[in-house]
Amino acid sequence: DPDRSVEQILDPNVLTLGFARRFTEYKRPNLLLHDPARLLALLHDQHRPVQLVLAGKAHPDDRVGKALISQWIRFIRHSGARQRVVFLEDYDITIAQELTQGVDVWLNTPRRRQEACGTSGMKVLVNGGLNLSIPDGWWAEAYDPRSGWVIPLSEAPTQEQRDAAEAESLYRLLETEIVPLFYARNADGIPAEWVARVRTSLRELAPFYSTNRMIREYLGTLYEPAMALFLRRNRAPQATATALEKWTRNLTQHWHEIRIGASTARRDGSRLQVTVPVTLGDVNPDGVSVEVYADAAGELPALCRALQRGQPIPGTTNGFVYSAELDTARPPGHITPRVVPNHADASIPLELPLIHWAMEPLTAA
């Protein structure tokens, strides 16, 4: 009886994984299908089974995304996984709300550096679910081994090899860590270590990854500065517009004349004394900022520091030595000088997206 068959699908006592989002290639919604036999072994384990609830849509013009949905439908229909895997049609905010409340583990498998944020994983937090994700989007910042799991990134040379390696890591995490932890019960039948992770996630992550923080940061970093800039410009709109037009014309016409010379850093204990020679040609020195920049690396945060303009370089056109003392443990090779536009009445880089990088990072003096 088709009507009664629904009663045999899913089990509230079985570890439930959830995956719901737009189906498109970079999100890799089919990473779990990389080895169907291995997935089936997880789903049908006699003592520690797993079930999976999927939902999502593809853009009408995204043929790859629609093919990924079709692959899941074929797997459910023809592999014997119907009782353990459900694909919910017509994905919308109502279904998303139910899923983020009902799953034990929220799965996220995008290719690194392509996930914008991942707010669905944040919604899972307040409902007592745990996250299993690539370290991208919000999870790159939020991951804590006490409250969730991260899928290690592969450094393989091709995307196909990276996908295969990260699928292997996903299976291994489920088989050796996540599933055993969920089914490890104490004398009272409670998964004590699992519950401890949920409590840590609720306590440490849920208050910080919230709409409250989003509003505060939007106000503090975007809306309030934009309003202050508007009010400042509006005090003398004609004079400000004239000055900005002159500044923009100077930079766009002469930006190609900028040269950054051999830049050095001298270590003195925990501090680096940085020296960067720059020739600006006909670029107005007051219209630019010379900086040193380093991306985040492991435990080291990103670094961006403006340098002070010093003595002119003899025999050059607008050539100066820029310098600063940095309190950083980074080696000089991590840090690269650059020149960017600078104007008190402009929003950079939104209004003038120019940047000139040094060809080489700093070298030890």
Beta strands, then each sheet from edge to edge (+ up, - down):
strand 1: 15-20
strand 2: 50-55
strand 3: 85-88
strand 4: 105-108
strand 5: 130-133
strand 6: 148-150
strand 7: 259-260
strand 8: 264-268
strand 9: 271-279
strand 10: 288-294
strand 11: 303-306
strand 12: 308-312
strand 13: 319-327
strand 14: 336-341
strand 15: 356-357
strand 16: 363-364
sheet 1: 3+ 2+ 1+ 4+ 5+ 6+
sheet 2: 7+ 9- 8+ 16+
sheet 3: 7+ 9- 13+ 12-
sheet 4: 11+ 10- 14+ 15-
end
